Amino acid sequence: MGNREDKPTWMRILSSVASLMLIGSLVFILVAGFNLYVASVLTTGVIGLAAPSIGSAEGFLDMIIGFFEAFIEGIMEIIFGIFEAITSIFG
């Protein structure tokens, strides 16, 4: 994984939103079940993570690694945003 500032802002926002959509839809499936709306949110989250990694990949394994890297970086961006908001309140 590269440095946080190596990626453009739009790619960091896309991976954060797509990761949040993916996690939220999986939690909703566990709680309330599977329906059409959850399937569309789940598909949008997967496509939002997969499209940039497929576009920049050179092989199949690079695509899979890029997908999970974008997913982990999206989760990290969400956590960093929460911590920055908390520290700006108390700092």
N, CA, C and O atoms as CSV, one atom per row, in Angstrom:
chain,resi,resn,atom,element,x,y,z
A,1,MET,N,N,0.835,-1.179,0.000
A,1,MET,CA,C,0.000,0.000,0.000
A,1,MET,C,C,0.877,1.239,0.000
A,1,MET,O,O,1.880,1.323,0.708
A,2,GLY,N,N,0.474,2.173,-0.798
A,2,GLY,CA,C,1.249,3.382,-0.925
A,2,GLY,C,C,0.899,4.397,0.137
A,2,GLY,O,O,0.105,4.152,1.046
A,3,ASN,N,N,1.518,5.530,-0.015
A,3,ASN,CA,C,1.255,6.632,0.893
A,3,ASN,C,C,-0.151,7.163,0.644
A,3,ASN,O,O,-0.688,7.035,-0.456
A,4,ARG,N,N,-0.732,7.752,1.662
A,4,ARG,CA,C,-2.089,8.264,1.564
A,4,ARG,C,C,-2.213,9.375,0.530
A,4,ARG,O,O,-3.233,9.478,-0.153
A,5,GLU,N,N,-1.199,10.194,0.412
A,5,GLU,CA,C,-1.258,11.326,-0.499
A,5,GLU,C,C,-0.869,10.954,-1.929
A,5,GLU,O,O,-0.937,11.799,-2.821
A,6,ASP,N,N,-0.461,9.697,-2.163
A,6,ASP,CA,C,-0.097,9.284,-3.511
A,6,ASP,C,C,-1.307,9.181,-4.428
A,6,ASP,O,O,-1.178,9.379,-5.636
A,7,LYS,N,N,-2.465,8.879,-3.885
A,7,LYS,CA,C,-3.664,8.701,-4.688
A,7,LYS,C,C,-4.437,10.014,-4.766
A,7,LYS,O,O,-4.410,10.816,-3.832
A,8,PRO,N,N,-5.124,10.225,-5.883
A,8,PRO,CA,C,-5.945,11.445,-5.990
A,8,PRO,C,C,-7.103,11.431,-4.997
A,8,PRO,O,O,-7.513,10.378,-4.508
A,9,THR,N,N,-7.609,12.601,-4.717
A,9,THR,CA,C,-8.681,12.743,-3.733
A,9,THR,C,C,-9.935,12.006,-4.168
A,9,THR,O,O,-10.603,11.390,-3.338
A,10,TRP,N,N,-10.270,12.055,-5.456
A,10,TRP,CA,C,-11.488,11.397,-5.922
A,10,TRP,C,C,-11.398,9.884,-5.750
A,10,TRP,O,O,-12.412,9.233,-5.499
A,11,MET,N,N,-10.205,9.317,-5.881
A,11,MET,CA,C,-10.057,7.872,-5.707
A,11,MET,C,C,-10.183,7.483,-4.240
A,11,MET,O,O,-10.732,6.429,-3.922
A,12,ARG,N,N,-9.679,8.325,-3.347
A,12,ARG,CA,C,-9.822,8.054,-1.913
A,12,ARG,C,C,-11.283,8.167,-1.495
A,12,ARG,O,O,-11.756,7.365,-0.690
A,13,ILE,N,N,-12.000,9.147,-2.027
A,13,ILE,CA,C,-13.419,9.308,-1.705
A,13,ILE,C,C,-14.221,8.129,-2.255
A,13,ILE,O,O,-15.103,7.608,-1.573
A,14,LEU,N,N,-13.921,7.709,-3.478
A,14,LEU,CA,C,-14.623,6.584,-4.080
A,14,LEU,C,C,-14.415,5.306,-3.283
A,14,LEU,O,O,-15.367,4.562,-3.045
A,15,SER,N,N,-13.187,5.046,-2.871
A,15,SER,CA,C,-12.936,3.821,-2.112
A,15,SER,C,C,-13.581,3.889,-0.732
A,15,SER,O,O,-14.035,2.866,-0.220
A,16,SER,N,N,-13.632,5.063,-0.121
A,16,SER,CA,C,-14.287,5.198,1.186
A,16,SER,C,C,-15.787,4.956,1.093
A,16,SER,O,O,-16.356,4.217,1.896
A,17,VAL,N,N,-16.419,5.580,0.113
A,17,VAL,CA,C,-17.871,5.431,-0.041
A,17,VAL,C,C,-18.223,4.003,-0.446
A,17,VAL,O,O,-19.186,3.433,0.068
A,18,ALA,N,N,-17.456,3.425,-1.357
A,18,ALA,CA,C,-17.742,2.058,-1.791
A,18,ALA,C,C,-17.529,1.057,-0.655
A,18,ALA,O,O,-18.301,0.107,-0.519
A,19,SER,N,N,-16.492,1.258,0.160
A,19,SER,CA,C,-16.268,0.366,1.303
A,19,SER,C,C,-17.400,0.496,2.314
A,19,SER,O,O,-17.863,-0.505,2.862
A,20,LEU,N,N,-17.843,1.715,2.561
A,20,LEU,CA,C,-18.948,1.930,3.489
A,20,LEU,C,C,-20.236,1.311,2.964
A,20,LEU,O,O,-21.010,0.747,3.738
A,21,MET,N,N,-20.478,1.410,1.651
A,21,MET,CA,C,-21.662,0.786,1.061
A,21,MET,C,C,-21.593,-0.729,1.160
A,21,MET,O,O,-22.597,-1.380,1.448
A,22,LEU,N,N,-20.425,-1.288,0.926
A,22,LEU,CA,C,-20.254,-2.736,0.979
A,22,LEU,C,C,-20.459,-3.267,2.390
A,22,LEU,O,O,-21.169,-4.253,2.583
A,23,ILE,N,N,-19.851,-2.629,3.367
A,23,ILE,CA,C,-20.006,-3.064,4.759
A,23,ILE,C,C,-21.434,-2.853,5.240
A,23,ILE,O,O,-21.995,-3.721,5.909
A,24,GLY,N,N,-22.024,-1.718,4.911
A,24,GLY,CA,C,-23.397,-1.442,5.324
A,24,GLY,C,C,-24.400,-2.418,4.735
A,24,GLY,O,O,-25.325,-2.851,5.421
A,25,SER,N,N,-24.223,-2.766,3.471
A,25,SER,CA,C,-25.158,-3.710,2.858
A,25,SER,C,C,-24.979,-5.117,3.428
A,25,SER,O,O,-25.959,-5.845,3.588
A,26,LEU,N,N,-23.752,-5.504,3.733
A,26,LEU,CA,C,-23.543,-6.823,4.338
A,26,LEU,C,C,-24.157,-6.901,5.739
A,26,LEU,O,O,-24.721,-7.930,6.111
A,27,VAL,N,N,-24.050,-5.831,6.507
A,27,VAL,CA,C,-24.677,-5.800,7.835
A,27,VAL,C,C,-26.196,-5.844,7.696
A,27,VAL,O,O,-26.869,-6.534,8.461
A,28,PHE,N,N,-26.738,-5.112,6.725
A,28,PHE,CA,C,-28.183,-5.114,6.514
A,28,PHE,C,C,-28.676,-6.493,6.093
A,28,PHE,O,O,-29.754,-6.916,6.508
A,29,ILE,N,N,-27.894,-7.199,5.271
A,29,ILE,CA,C,-28.274,-8.555,4.865
A,29,ILE,C,C,-28.315,-9.481,6.069
A,29,ILE,O,O,-29.213,-10.316,6.180
A,30,LEU,N,N,-27.349,-9.341,6.975
A,30,LEU,CA,C,-27.347,-10.181,8.172
A,30,LEU,C,C,-28.521,-9.889,9.089
A,30,LEU,O,O,-29.062,-10.800,9.715
A,31,VAL,N,N,-28.922,-8.618,9.175
A,31,VAL,CA,C,-29.989,-8.226,10.103
A,31,VAL,C,C,-31.374,-8.447,9.501
A,31,VAL,O,O,-32.228,-9.075,10.127
A,32,ALA,N,N,-31.604,-7.938,8.294
A,32,ALA,CA,C,-32.960,-7.907,7.764
A,32,ALA,C,C,-33.188,-8.833,6.579
A,32,ALA,O,O,-34.339,-9.059,6.204
A,33,GLY,N,N,-32.172,-9.359,5.996
A,33,GLY,CA,C,-32.348,-10.248,4.856
A,33,GLY,C,C,-31.984,-9.580,3.541
A,33,GLY,O,O,-31.620,-8.405,3.487
A,34,PHE,N,N,-32.093,-10.355,2.510
A,34,PHE,CA,C,-31.664,-9.938,1.173
A,34,PHE,C,C,-32.863,-9.467,0.369
A,34,PHE,O,O,-33.879,-10.159,0.317
A,35,ASN,N,N,-32.762,-8.298,-0.262
A,35,ASN,CA,C,-33.809,-7.821,-1.157
A,35,ASN,C,C,-33.173,-7.047,-2.317
A,35,ASN,O,O,-31.949,-6.963,-2.418
A,36,LEU,N,N,-33.999,-6.495,-3.171
A,36,LEU,CA,C,-33.512,-5.840,-4.378
A,36,LEU,C,C,-32.693,-4.588,-4.074
A,36,LEU,O,O,-31.684,-4.342,-4.736
A,37,TYR,N,N,-33.098,-3.811,-3.108
A,37,TYR,CA,C,-32.385,-2.572,-2.785
A,37,TYR,C,C,-30.997,-2.847,-2.212
A,37,TYR,O,O,-30.029,-2.163,-2.543
A,38,VAL,N,N,-30.919,-3.840,-1.364
A,38,VAL,CA,C,-29.629,-4.203,-0.781
A,38,VAL,C,C,-28.718,-4.775,-1.859
A,38,VAL,O,O,-27.512,-4.528,-1.857
A,39,ALA,N,N,-29.293,-5.534,-2.770
A,39,ALA,CA,C,-28.492,-6.091,-3.865
A,39,ALA,C,C,-27.921,-4.995,-4.752
A,39,ALA,O,O,-26.782,-5.096,-5.208
A,40,SER,N,N,-28.705,-3.943,-5.002
A,40,SER,CA,C,-28.198,-2.848,-5.826
A,40,SER,C,C,-27.106,-2.060,-5.104
A,40,SER,O,O,-26.135,-1.641,-5.734
A,41,VAL,N,N,-27.248,-1.854,-3.805
A,41,VAL,CA,C,-26.208,-1.159,-3.038
A,41,VAL,C,C,-24.943,-2.003,-2.958
A,41,VAL,O,O,-23.833,-1.483,-3.071
A,42,LEU,N,N,-25.114,-3.310,-2.762
A,42,LEU,CA,C,-23.977,-4.222,-2.709
A,42,LEU,C,C,-23.244,-4.250,-4.046
A,42,LEU,O,O,-22.014,-4.216,-4.081
A,43,THR,N,N,-23.987,-4.312,-5.136
A,43,THR,CA,C,-23.376,-4.311,-6.468
A,43,THR,C,C,-22.661,-3.001,-6.749
A,43,THR,O,O,-21.566,-3.003,-7.311
A,44,THR,N,N,-23.259,-1.893,-6.368
A,44,THR,CA,C,-22.623,-0.593,-6.574
A,44,THR,C,C,-21.339,-0.478,-5.770
A,44,THR,O,O,-20.354,0.074,-6.262
A,45,GLY,N,N,-21.328,-0.984,-4.548
A,45,GLY,CA,C,-20.116,-0.965,-3.734
A,45,GLY,C,C,-18.996,-1.795,-4.331
A,45,GLY,O,O,-17.838,-1.376,-4.345
A,46,VAL,N,N,-19.350,-2.985,-4.829
A,46,VAL,CA,C,-18.334,-3.849,-5.438
A,46,VAL,C,C,-17.794,-3.226,-6.715
A,46,VAL,O,O,-16.587,-3.255,-6.956
A,47,ILE,N,N,-18.673,-2.663,-7.536
A,47,ILE,CA,C,-18.222,-2.023,-8.776
A,47,ILE,C,C,-17.384,-0.788,-8.476
A,47,ILE,O,O,-16.409,-0.515,-9.177
A,48,GLY,N,N,-17.752,-0.041,-7.447
A,48,GLY,CA,C,-16.972,1.140,-7.076
A,48,GLY,C,C,-15.566,0.792,-6.615
A,48,GLY,O,O,-14.641,1.580,-6.812
A,49,LEU,N,N,-15.391,-0.369,-6.009
A,49,LEU,CA,C,-14.056,-0.809,-5.612
A,49,LEU,C,C,-13.311,-1.497,-6.755
A,49,LEU,O,O,-12.089,-1.393,-6.861
A,50,ALA,N,N,-14.059,-2.201,-7.608
A,50,ALA,CA,C,-13.409,-2.999,-8.645
A,50,ALA,C,C,-12.994,-2.189,-9.868
A,50,ALA,O,O,-11.970,-2.494,-10.480
A,51,ALA,N,N,-13.754,-1.177,-10.237
A,51,ALA,CA,C,-13.469,-0.452,-11.480
A,51,ALA,C,C,-12.085,0.200,-11.497
A,51,ALA,O,O,-11.356,0.011,-12.471
A,52,PRO,N,N,-11.688,0.954,-10.475
A,52,PRO,CA,C,-10.335,1.532,-10.532
A,52,PRO,C,C,-9.224,0.492,-10.470
A,52,PRO,O,O,-8.177,0.666,-11.095
A,53,SER,N,N,-9.441,-0.584,-9.725
A,53,SER,CA,C,-8.396,-1.595,-9.618
A,53,SER,C,C,-8.271,-2.401,-10.904
A,53,SER,O,O,-7.168,-2.815,-11.258
A,54,ILE,N,N,-9.367,-2.632,-11.607
A,54,ILE,CA,C,-9.299,-3.335,-12.887
A,54,ILE,C,C,-8.674,-2.445,-13.953
A,54,ILE,O,O,-7.915,-2.918,-14.798
A,55,GLY,N,N,-8.993,-1.164,-13.911
A,55,GLY,CA,C,-8.439,-0.246,-14.906
A,55,GLY,C,C,-6.941,-0.049,-14.801
A,55,GLY,O,O,-6.274,0.220,-15.800
A,56,SER,N,N,-6.411,-0.180,-13.600
A,56,SER,CA,C,-4.978,0.057,-13.425
A,56,SER,C,C,-4.171,-1.225,-13.282
A,56,SER,O,O,-2.966,-1.162,-13.038
A,57,ALA,N,N,-4.803,-2.388,-13.429
A,57,ALA,CA,C,-4.115,-3.664,-13.210
A,57,ALA,C,C,-3.449,-4.150,-14.497
A,57,ALA,O,O,-3.842,-3.792,-15.607
A,58,GLU,N,N,-2.433,-4.974,-14.302
A,58,GLU,CA,C,-1.739,-5.570,-15.435
A,58,GLU,C,C,-2.047,-7.053,-15.589
A,58,GLU,O,O,-1.802,-7.622,-16.652
A,59,GLY,N,N,-2.574,-7.683,-14.561
A,59,GLY,CA,C,-2.911,-9.097,-14.614
A,59,GLY,C,C,-4.047,-9.413,-13.673
A,59,GLY,O,O,-4.541,-8.542,-12.956
A,60,PHE,N,N,-4.463,-10.686,-13.681
A,60,PHE,CA,C,-5.607,-11.096,-12.877
A,60,PHE,C,C,-5.321,-10.976,-11.382
A,60,PHE,O,O,-6.156,-10.487,-10.621
A,61,LEU,N,N,-4.164,-11.415,-10.978
A,61,LEU,CA,C,-3.807,-11.340,-9.557
A,61,LEU,C,C,-3.682,-9.889,-9.098
A,61,LEU,O,O,-4.033,-9.556,-7.966
A,62,ASP,N,N,-3.187,-9.041,-9.974
A,62,ASP,CA,C,-3.083,-7.616,-9.657
A,62,ASP,C,C,-4.462,-6.986,-9.482
A,62,ASP,O,O,-4.627,-6.067,-8.679
A,63,MET,N,N,-5.456,-7.474,-10.230
A,63,MET,CA,C,-6.827,-6.982,-10.068
A,63,MET,C,C,-7.390,-7.347,-8.698
A,63,MET,O,O,-8.004,-6.514,-8.032
A,64,ILE,N,N,-7.181,-8.581,-8.286
A,64,ILE,CA,C,-7.708,-9.036,-6.998
A,64,ILE,C,C,-7.021,-8.315,-5.849
A,64,ILE,O,O,-7.676,-7.880,-4.901
A,65,ILE,N,N,-5.710,-8.188,-5.932
A,65,ILE,CA,C,-4.964,-7.483,-4.890
A,65,ILE,C,C,-5.380,-6.011,-4.846
A,65,ILE,O,O,-5.517,-5.440,-3.764
A,66,GLY,N,N,-5.581,-5.398,-6.007
A,66,GLY,CA,C,-6.016,-4.005,-6.065
A,66,GLY,C,C,-7.395,-3.799,-5.462
A,66,GLY,O,O,-7.648,-2.774,-4.829
A,67,PHE,N,N,-8.301,-4.775,-5.654
A,67,PHE,CA,C,-9.637,-4.684,-5.071
A,67,PHE,C,C,-9.567,-4.666,-3.553
A,67,PHE,O,O,-10.160,-3.802,-2.907
A,68,PHE,N,N,-8.837,-5.629,-2.985
A,68,PHE,CA,C,-8.750,-5.686,-1.528
A,68,PHE,C,C,-7.937,-4.526,-0.957
A,68,PHE,O,O,-8.202,-4.073,0.157
A,69,GLU,N,N,-6.961,-4.048,-1.705
A,69,GLU,CA,C,-6.202,-2.880,-1.265
A,69,GLU,C,C,-7.097,-1.652,-1.210
A,69,GLU,O,O,-7.024,-0.869,-0.262
A,70,ALA,N,N,-7.944,-1.479,-2.226
A,70,ALA,CA,C,-8.878,-0.351,-2.230
A,70,ALA,C,C,-9.887,-0.476,-1.091
A,70,ALA,O,O,-10.266,0.527,-0.487
A,71,PHE,N,N,-10.322,-1.699,-0.794
A,71,PHE,CA,C,-11.268,-1.927,0.295
A,71,PHE,C,C,-10.648,-1.560,1.644
A,71,PHE,O,O,-11.270,-0.865,2.447
A,72,ILE,N,N,-9.437,-2.022,1.889
A,72,ILE,CA,C,-8.749,-1.723,3.155
A,72,ILE,C,C,-8.438,-0.239,3.256
A,72,ILE,O,O,-8.596,0.355,4.323
A,73,GLU,N,N,-7.994,0.374,2.147
A,73,GLU,CA,C,-7.713,1.809,2.183
A,73,GLU,C,C,-8.973,2.624,2.412
A,73,GLU,O,O,-8.920,3.662,3.072
A,74,GLY,N,N,-10.105,2.177,1.883
A,74,GLY,CA,C,-11.373,2.865,2.131
A,74,GLY,C,C,-11.772,2.814,3.595
A,74,GLY,O,O,-12.234,3.807,4.157
A,75,ILE,N,N,-11.591,1.657,4.207
A,75,ILE,CA,C,-11.886,1.536,5.637
A,75,ILE,C,C,-10.949,2.419,6.448
A,75,ILE,O,O,-11.376,3.070,7.402
A,76,MET,N,N,-9.665,2.442,6.070
A,76,MET,CA,C,-8.708,3.294,6.785
A,76,MET,C,C,-9.051,4.770,6.634
A,76,MET,O,O,-8.911,5.528,7.593
A,77,GLU,N,N,-9.496,5.196,5.460
A,77,GLU,CA,C,-9.881,6.591,5.257
A,77,GLU,C,C,-11.077,6.964,6.130
A,77,GLU,O,O,-11.133,8.069,6.668
A,78,ILE,N,N,-12.028,6.047,6.271
A,78,ILE,CA,C,-13.186,6.303,7.140
A,78,ILE,C,C,-12.733,6.471,8.584
A,78,ILE,O,O,-13.158,7.402,9.269
A,79,ILE,N,N,-11.872,5.572,9.045
A,79,ILE,CA,C,-11.376,5.649,10.428
A,79,ILE,C,C,-10.556,6.912,10.638
A,79,ILE,O,O,-10.701,7.575,11.665
A,80,PHE,N,N,-9.685,7.260,9.671
A,80,PHE,CA,C,-8.902,8.488,9.792
A,80,PHE,C,C,-9.795,9.719,9.821
A,80,PHE,O,O,-9.516,10.666,10.555
A,81,GLY,N,N,-10.862,9.718,9.034
A,81,GLY,CA,C,-11.789,10.847,9.044
A,81,GLY,C,C,-12.489,11.009,10.374
A,81,GLY,O,O,-12.675,12.130,10.846
A,82,ILE,N,N,-12.880,9.905,10.985
A,82,ILE,CA,C,-13.522,9.956,12.303
A,82,ILE,C,C,-12.550,10.483,13.342
A,82,ILE,O,O,-12.904,11.348,14.143
A,83,PHE,N,N,-11.314,9.963,13.336
A,83,PHE,CA,C,-10.316,10.437,14.308
A,83,PHE,C,C,-9.961,11.899,14.104
A,83,PHE,O,O,-9.773,12.627,15.078
A,84,GLU,N,N,-9.864,12.349,12.845
A,84,GLU,CA,C,-9.575,13.759,12.589
A,84,GLU,C,C,-10.705,14.655,13.071
A,84,GLU,O,O,-10.457,15.748,13.580
A,85,ALA,N,N,-11.955,14.196,12.913
A,85,ALA,CA,C,-13.086,14.992,13.402
A,85,ALA,C,C,-13.070,15.087,14.921
A,85,ALA,O,O,-13.325,16.152,15.483
A,86,ILE,N,N,-12.772,13.980,15.581
A,86,ILE,CA,C,-12.716,13.996,17.046
A,86,ILE,C,C,-11.568,14.869,17.544
A,86,ILE,O,O,-11.750,15.641,18.485
A,87,THR,N,N,-10.398,14.762,16.933
A,87,THR,CA,C,-9.271,15.572,17.371
A,87,THR,C,C,-9.461,17.052,17.059
A,87,THR,O,O,-8.937,17.901,17.780
A,88,SER,N,N,-10.195,17.376,16.005
A,88,SER,CA,C,-10.437,18.781,15.733
A,88,SER,C,C,-11.414,19.383,16.748
A,88,SER,O,O,-11.362,20.584,17.013
A,89,ILE,N,N,-12.286,18.581,17.305
A,89,ILE,CA,C,-13.212,19.058,18.332
A,89,ILE,C,C,-12.465,19.343,19.624
A,89,ILE,O,O,-12.669,20.381,20.253
A,90,PHE,N,N,-11.588,18.404,20.020
A,90,PHE,CA,C,-10.894,18.539,21.290
A,90,PHE,C,C,-9.516,19.191,21.183
A,90,PHE,O,O,-8.893,19.484,22.204
A,91,GLY,N,N,-9.042,19.416,19.983
A,91,GLY,CA,C,-7.702,19.971,19.824
A,91,GLY,C,C,-7.766,21.399,19.621
A,91,GLY,O,O,-6.731,22.047,19.466
